[in-house]
Amino acid sequence: MVVARSVALFVVAAVLEIGGAWLIWQGVREHRGWGWTACGAMSLALYGFIATLQPSADFGRVLAAYGGVFVAGSLLWAWVADGYRPDRFDLIGAAVCLVGMGVIMYAPRR
């Protein structure tokens, strides 16, 4: 149950961070306006709070593990939102990152 909650928090954090950065990108680079940018900033702020809900108290470990989720989530977001088609090396790299996340976060420790 703890692992499932932790993974769900990582997914929510990724949606908020990647989505927030994408909204800012759309607002600034794609000239969609400051409303998009402001929504992106709010999303990024919420992302910062979600990380604090992880069951682990080790900030560095949580952020290092989250990096793997961020990599995979970014490729998924690009595929869904922007039509980017990841190639096999993107997918292999994302899988390596997710395995690394699992090892960093959930390996048995004393």
N, C-alpha and C positions, 0 to 999 in steps of 0.2 A: 504494500500500500504506500509506503514511504517513497519507493522508487517511482511508482506511477504518478504520485503527486509531484515529485521533483521533475520528472520528464514533462508533465503538463505545464509546470511553471516555466521550464525552458522554452517550450513551444509558444506560450503566451508572450514571454519576453522577446522571442525572435519576431513574432508578428508585430509587436509594438515598436521594436527598434528598427527592423527593416522597413516596416510600413511608414514609420515616422521619417526615416531618411528618404524614402521614395516620395512621400508627400512634399518634403522640402525641395527635392530635386524637381518635382513637377511644378511647384510654385515658382522656383527661381529659374531653372534651366529651360523649362517648357513654357514659361511666361503665363502660368495659370492663375497667378495672383497671390496676394499675401494671405488670403484665407487658407489656402492649401498649406502655405508655409507655417502659419500659426497652428494648424491642426497637427502638422508634423512635429512641431516643437512640443506640443502637449503630449503626443504619443511617445516621444523620446523621454520626456520627464516621467511618464508612467512606467516606462521600461525600467528606469532606475529603481523604482520602488518594488517592482516585481522580483527583482533579484534578491532583495532582502527577505523574501518569504521562503527561500530555499531552506530545507531542513539542516543543511550543513552550515556551521558557523565559520568555515574557512573561506574568507573572501577570495583569496587568490585561486584556490581550487575551484570554487564555483565559477569564477570568471574564465578560468582556463578551460574548464569543461564546456561552458557555454559557447566558447569559440567554435567548437565543432558543430554545434547546432546552428550557429550563425552562418557558417559556411554553407552547409546543406540548405538551410532556409533561404539564403540569398539566391542560390541557384534555382530553387523551386519558385520563389517570388518572381524572378526574372522570366521564368518559363510561363507562369500563369499571367502575370501583369503586362509583360512586355513582348511576349512571343519569342524570347530567346530560347534556342534549342540546345541544351547541354549536350556535349559530345561524350564519348565513353570515358575520356580522361577526366572531364568534369565530374562524372558520376563516380568514377573510381576514387578520385580525390575526396569527394564528399563522403563516401563510405568510409574511407580511412579516417577522416575527421570524426565521424560519428562513433567509430570503434574507439578512437582515442578518447572521446568524451566519456564513453562507458567505462573505460579503464581508469581514467582520472577520477571520475565521480563515484563509481560504484564498486570498485575492486575491494575485496575484503581487506580490512586493516585491523591492526591490534588496537 
